Amino acid sequence: MKKKLSNLKIGRVGTVDINIPLITIGVGKPKVLLLVGIHGNEISGLFVVQKLLEKLKLKAGGLNIITAANPLAQALRKRETPLDLRDLNRNFPGNKDRSFTDRLATKIFAEAKKCDLVIDLHTFEDSSPVVAIFMNHGSNKVKKASLKFIKALQPDIIWRLSTQTEEEKRLSGSLGPKLAEIGITNFAIEMPECFRITEEQLERIVMGLLNVFSLLGMIDEKTGSWQDKIPIFERQQVHADRSGLFIPQKKLMEKVKNSEVVAEMISIKNFASSKIKSPFAGQLIVFKEKDLVNTGDTLFTIGKRVGEL
C-alpha cells in the first residue's frame, strides 16, 4: 500500500523547523482524516495506527493520517504545547497570526475541513473502557452521520459531549464541536493509556475503524461482533478536595448511588483515613487506580445514562 509523506509547515523554534507530519494513502472521495497527538502525552493512538496500517487494504477514497498533531508536546510527552503552555484542544479553529498553539490549530482545522469524516484519537489518564465521543453539536444531519459511524466503530460506551452544559462548556474550543458546527462529520475515541490498553482493546478499535471504512465503501466489507445496544452517557467529573493516597473500593463500570463510598483517602501527613463518596448516582466510566493525588486532581467520572444507540 503506497503511502505519501508530507509536512504541514508551522514555523521555527530557534533554528529548528516545526512541521506536522502527514501520511496520505489513496486519493479521491470519500476523504478521511485520522489524528493522533493533539495532546502530546497521549500515545495509545499510535499503536492503533500501526495495527491499522498492517490490516488496511484501501480500494477507494483517501485516508490522511496525522501522527503528531502537536509535535513539540509529543516529543516532550507533555499535554500542552511547551512554547506557550496552551492546550491545543481548547483553541480551535485557531488563528494563523497569533500564538504557536493557535497556528497549530489553524493548520489542523484547515486540513480537517477538506475531509468527509474526521476521527480524533485520544487517551484517558485513568482506567476506562473504549469510549466514542459523540459531538452533540451541529445540524441533525451531522449528528445522524456521526452516530452512524460510531455505531460501526462498536465502542463499549458513548460519551455525549454538549458544551452548552456547565460541566463541559470548557470544551467549547475542542476540535470535534467546532467541526460539527461547520458541517464536518466527526467523532473522537478515548482509550486507556499505552501501558494499560490491552491487545484485545487495540484489536477492537482497529476492527471498528475498518468497519467505518467499509461503511464508506473504502475497503471490502469488514465485520466483527456487533452489540445490539451501546449505552450513551453524559459525564460528571469528581475532583479531589484534599491530597493523599487514593485507594479505590469500587470497580470500573460499576454502578454507584448518590453518597455511596467509592474510595478511601489516606493523608500522608498523619495517615488518617477518610471516605470519598460519589456526589452523583450513575456508573463509573473512568476511575483512578491506586495513586497519590493532589487537591484538584480528577478522581473519577460518573456517567449518567441518557440513552442507547
C-alpha positions in Angstrom: 0.0 0.0 0.0 1.7 3.2 -1.2 2.0 6.0 1.4 2.8 9.6 0.5 4.6 11.6 3.2 4.4 15.4 3.5 4.5 18.1 6.1 2.2 20.9 7.3 4.6 23.7 8.0 4.1 25.6 11.2 7.1 27.7 12.0 10.5 27.7 13.5 11.9 27.4 17.1 15.4 28.8 17.1 16.9 27.2 14.1 14.6 24.1 14.1 11.7 23.9 11.6 8.5 22.6 13.2 6.2 20.6 10.9 3.1 18.4 11.4 3.8 15.1 9.5 1.0 14.0 7.2 0.6 10.5 5.7 -1.6 10.2 2.7 -3.0 6.9 1.4 -5.2 6.8 -1.7 -6.9 9.6 -3.5 -10.4 10.9 -4.1 -13.6 10.7 -2.2 -14.5 9.9 0.5 -11.7 11.5 2.4 -11.0 10.6 6.0 -8.6 12.3 8.5 -7.3 10.2 11.4 -5.5 12.3 14.1 -3.1 11.3 16.9 -1.3 13.6 19.3 -3.4 16.7 19.8 -2.3 16.1 23.4 1.4 15.2 23.3 1.3 12.7 26.3 -1.4 10.6 24.6 0.3 7.9 22.5 -2.0 4.9 22.5 -3.4 6.1 19.2 0.0 5.5 17.6 -0.3 1.8 18.4 -3.8 1.8 16.8 -2.4 3.4 13.6 0.4 0.8 13.5 -2.0 -2.1 13.7 -4.5 -0.4 11.3 -1.8 0.0 8.6 -1.0 -3.7 8.9 -4.6 -4.6 8.0 -5.7 -1.8 5.8 -6.3 -2.6 2.1 -7.8 0.6 0.6 -9.7 0.2 -2.6 -11.3 3.7 -2.9 -11.1 7.1 -1.4 -8.2 8.7 0.6 -7.0 8.4 4.1 -4.9 11.1 5.7 -3.1 10.4 9.0 -1.6 12.9 11.3 0.6 11.1 13.9 1.9 14.2 15.7 -0.7 16.9 15.8 1.3 18.7 18.4 4.9 17.7 17.6 6.8 19.5 20.3 4.4 18.4 23.0 4.6 14.8 21.8 8.4 14.9 21.8 8.4 16.0 25.4 5.4 13.8 26.3 3.5 16.9 27.6 -0.2 17.5 27.3 0.1 21.2 26.4 2.3 23.0 23.8 5.6 23.7 25.6 6.2 27.0 23.9 3.1 28.8 25.3 1.7 26.2 27.7 -1.7 26.1 26.0 -4.0 23.2 25.4 -4.3 22.7 21.6 -7.7 21.1 22.0 -9.1 24.2 23.6 -8.0 26.6 20.8 -9.8 25.5 17.6 -10.3 26.8 15.0 -7.1 28.8 15.8 -5.6 32.0 14.4 -2.7 31.9 12.0 -1.4 35.3 13.2 -1.3 34.5 17.0 0.4 32.1 19.3 2.2 28.8 18.3 -0.7 26.8 19.6 -3.1 28.9 17.5 -1.0 28.3 14.4 -1.1 24.5 15.0 -4.9 24.7 15.4 -5.3 26.7 12.2 -3.3 24.2 10.1 -5.1 21.2 11.6 -8.5 22.8 11.2 -7.8 23.7 7.6 -6.8 20.1 6.8 -9.9 18.7 8.6 -12.3 21.0 6.7 -11.3 19.2 3.5 -12.5 15.8 4.7 -15.8 13.9 4.8 -15.0 12.4 8.2 -12.5 13.2 10.9 -11.6 10.7 13.7 -9.6 12.0 16.6 -7.7 9.5 18.8 -7.3 10.4 22.5 -6.3 8.7 25.8 -7.8 8.9 29.2 -5.3 9.3 32.1 -7.1 6.8 34.2 -8.7 3.4 33.7 -11.6 3.3 31.2 -13.4 1.2 28.6 -13.2 2.1 24.9 -15.2 5.3 24.6 -16.5 7.1 21.5 -17.2 10.8 21.9 -20.4 11.9 20.1 -20.3 15.7 19.5 -23.9 16.8 20.3 -23.4 19.8 18.0 -24.2 21.0 14.5 -27.1 20.0 12.3 -29.2 17.0 12.7 -27.7 15.7 9.5 -24.2 15.8 11.0 -25.3 14.3 14.3 -27.0 11.4 12.5 -24.0 10.7 10.3 -21.6 10.8 13.3 -23.8 8.3 15.2 -23.9 6.0 12.2 -20.1 5.8 12.1 -19.9 5.5 15.9 -22.2 2.5 15.7 -19.9 0.9 13.2 -16.9 1.5 15.5 -18.6 -0.5 18.2 -17.2 1.2 21.3 -18.0 -0.1 24.8 -19.9 3.2 25.6 -20.6 6.6 24.1 -20.0 9.9 25.8 -22.4 12.6 24.6 -20.5 15.8 24.7 -22.5 19.0 24.9 -20.6 22.2 25.5 -23.8 24.0 26.5 -23.7 22.2 29.8 -21.9 23.7 32.9 -19.7 20.6 33.2 -18.4 20.7 29.6 -18.5 24.4 28.5 -14.7 24.5 28.9 -14.5 22.1 25.9 -16.1 24.6 23.5 -12.8 25.2 21.8 -12.2 21.5 21.1 -11.8 20.2 17.6 -14.9 18.0 17.5 -17.6 20.5 18.4 -16.0 23.2 16.1 -16.0 20.8 13.1 -19.6 19.7 13.8 -20.7 23.3 13.8 -19.4 23.8 10.3 -20.9 20.6 9.0 -18.0 18.2 9.2 -18.9 14.7 10.4 -16.6 13.6 13.2 -16.1 11.7 16.4 -13.3 11.0 18.9 -12.1 7.9 20.5 -10.9 7.8 24.1 -8.9 4.7 25.2 -6.7 3.6 28.1 -3.0 4.7 28.2 -0.5 2.7 26.3 0.7 0.8 29.4 -3.0 -0.1 30.3 -4.6 -0.8 27.0 -4.9 -4.5 26.2 -4.2 -6.1 22.9 -7.9 -7.1 22.7 -8.9 -3.4 23.1 -6.4 -2.3 20.4 -7.7 -5.0 18.0 -11.3 -4.0 18.7 -10.6 -0.3 17.9 -8.8 -1.3 14.7 -11.6 -3.6 13.6 -14.1 -0.8 14.4 -12.2 1.6 12.2 -12.2 -0.9 9.4 -16.0 -1.2 9.9 -16.2 2.6 9.4 -14.1 2.5 6.3 -16.3 -0.4 5.0 -19.4 1.7 5.6 -17.8 4.4 3.5 -17.0 2.0 0.7 -13.3 2.5 1.1 -12.5 -1.2 1.7 -14.2 -4.5 1.2 -16.8 -5.4 3.8 -15.3 -6.0 7.2 -17.5 -7.0 10.1 -16.9 -8.1 13.6 -19.2 -8.9 16.6 -21.8 -6.2 17.0 -23.6 -5.1 20.1 -27.3 -4.6 19.8 -27.3 -1.6 22.0 -24.4 0.7 23.0 -25.1 2.8 26.1 -24.9 6.6 25.8 -23.8 8.7 28.8 -23.4 12.2 29.9 -20.5 12.6 32.3 -19.7 14.4 35.6 -16.2 14.5 36.8 -15.3 14.4 40.5 -12.2 16.1 41.7 -10.1 15.8 44.9 -10.7 18.3 47.6 -7.7 17.1 49.5 -4.5 15.2 48.9 -3.4 11.7 49.9 -3.3 8.1 48.9 -6.3 7.3 46.8 -7.5 3.7 47.3 -10.5 2.6 45.2 -13.2 0.5 46.7 -15.3 0.1 43.6 -14.5 -1.1 40.1 -14.6 0.5 36.7 -18.1 0.5 35.1 -19.7 -0.4 38.5 -23.0 1.4 39.3 -23.0 3.7 42.3 -25.6 5.5 44.3 -25.6 9.2 45.4 -23.4 9.5 48.5 -22.1 5.9 48.2 -18.5 5.4 49.2 -16.3 4.7 46.2 -12.8 5.1 47.7 -10.6 5.7 50.7 -8.2 8.7 51.1 -5.2 8.3 53.3 -3.4 11.5 54.4 0.4 11.3 54.1 0.8 13.8 56.9 -0.7 11.6 59.6 -2.1 8.6 57.7 -5.6 9.4 58.9 -8.3 7.8 56.7 -11.3 9.4 55.2 -14.0 8.3 52.8 -14.6 9.5 49.2 -18.3 9.5 48.4 -19.9 9.9 45.0 -21.9 13.1 44.7 -23.9 11.6 41.9 -25.7 8.4 41.0 -24.6 6.7 37.9 -21.8 4.5 36.5 -18.0 4.7 37.0 -17.0 5.2 33.4 -13.5 6.5 34.2 -11.8 5.5 37.5 -8.4 6.2 39.0 -6.4 3.3 40.3 -4.3 3.4 43.5 -2.3 6.7 43.4 -1.0 9.7 45.3 -3.4 12.5 44.4 -3.3 16.3 44.9 -6.1 18.7 45.6 -8.0 19.3 42.3 -7.0 16.1 40.6 -9.7 14.2 38.8 -10.6 11.1 40.8 -13.4 9.5 38.7 -16.1 10.2 36.2 -19.7 9.3 36.8 -21.7 8.6 33.7 -25.4 9.3 33.7 -27.1 7.1 31.2 -29.2 9.1 28.7 -30.0 6.6 26.0 -28.5 3.9 23.8 -27.5 3.5 20.1 
